[in-house]
Amino acid sequence: MGEIRPKRILRLLIMLSGSRRYMMAELEERLGMSARNIRRDLELIESSVFC
């Protein structure tokens, strides 16, 4: 069973908060998530007050 969504989103936010840019394949590998889940999480972040 994978991580719960809030924890995944927090990990993604921490990674993306730096000045480094990531390719989707690298995010998939580092986070152990599918591109589909990463996109969904990014959409949630984008639609929230974090942006």
SEDO-309223 format. One record per residue (C-alpha): chain; residue number from 1; residue in one letter; x, y, z. Coordinates in nm, 4 decimals. Example, Ala and Ser with C-alpha at 12.3 -4.5 7.8 and 13.67 -1.06 7.14 Angstrom:
SEDO-309223
ATOM   chaine   num   residu         px         py         pz
ATOM        A     1        A     1.2300    -0.4500     0.7800
ATOM        A     2        S     1.3670    -0.1060     0.7140
end
This chain:
SEDO-309223
ATOM   chaine   num   residu         px         py         pz
ATOM        A     1        M     0.0000     0.0000     0.0000
ATOM        A     2        G     0.1326     0.3446    -0.0907
ATOM        A     3        E     0.1679     0.6550     0.1154
ATOM        A     4        I    -0.1372     0.8514     0.2101
ATOM        A     5        R    -0.1988     1.1542    -0.0107
ATOM        A     6        P    -0.1154     1.4325     0.2379
ATOM        A     7        K     0.2232     1.2759     0.3051
ATOM        A     8        R     0.2892     1.2365    -0.0691
ATOM        A     9        I     0.1948     1.5994    -0.1324
ATOM        A    10        L     0.4203     1.7188     0.1482
ATOM        A    11        R     0.7144     1.5221     0.0060
ATOM        A    12        L     0.6447     1.6703    -0.3370
ATOM        A    13        L     0.6243     2.0241    -0.1973
ATOM        A    14        I     0.9529     1.9817    -0.0129
ATOM        A    15        M     1.1274     1.8571    -0.3264
ATOM        A    16        L     0.9882     2.1354    -0.5439
ATOM        A    17        S     1.0546     2.4125    -0.2914
ATOM        A    18        G     1.4232     2.4238    -0.3847
ATOM        A    19        S     1.5719     2.5943    -0.6854
ATOM        A    20        R     1.6323     2.2670    -0.8694
ATOM        A    21        R     1.4060     2.1570    -1.1545
ATOM        A    22        Y     1.2985     1.7963    -1.1981
ATOM        A    23        M     1.1934     1.5910    -1.4979
ATOM        A    24        M     0.8790     1.3822    -1.4474
ATOM        A    25        A     1.0766     1.0566    -1.4716
ATOM        A    26        E     1.3047     1.1715    -1.1898
ATOM        A    27        L     1.0089     1.2669    -0.9704
ATOM        A    28        E     0.8539     0.9265    -1.0373
ATOM        A    29        E     1.1746     0.7500    -0.9349
ATOM        A    30        R     1.2528     0.9620    -0.6294
ATOM        A    31        L     0.8967     0.9651    -0.4948
ATOM        A    32        G     0.8008     0.6120    -0.5987
ATOM        A    33        M     0.4850     0.7468    -0.7616
ATOM        A    34        S     0.3310     0.7252    -1.1055
ATOM        A    35        A     0.3291     1.0288    -1.3331
ATOM        A    36        R    -0.0506     1.0247    -1.3106
ATOM        A    37        N    -0.0452     1.0584    -0.9303
ATOM        A    38        I     0.2200     1.3288    -0.9448
ATOM        A    39        R     0.0100     1.5276    -1.1925
ATOM        A    40        R    -0.2986     1.4887    -0.9739
ATOM        A    41        D    -0.1074     1.6042    -0.6678
ATOM        A    42        L     0.0385     1.9001    -0.8588
ATOM        A    43        E    -0.3112     1.9987    -0.9726
ATOM        A    44        L    -0.4299     1.9854    -0.6106
ATOM        A    45        I    -0.1362     2.2026    -0.4996
ATOM        A    46        E    -0.1984     2.4452    -0.7830
ATOM        A    47        S    -0.5662     2.4835    -0.6920
ATOM        A    48        S    -0.4898     2.5332    -0.3221
ATOM        A    49        V    -0.3546     2.8282    -0.1283
ATOM        A    50        F     0.0037     2.6964    -0.1617
ATOM        A    51        C     0.0521     2.8778    -0.4938
end
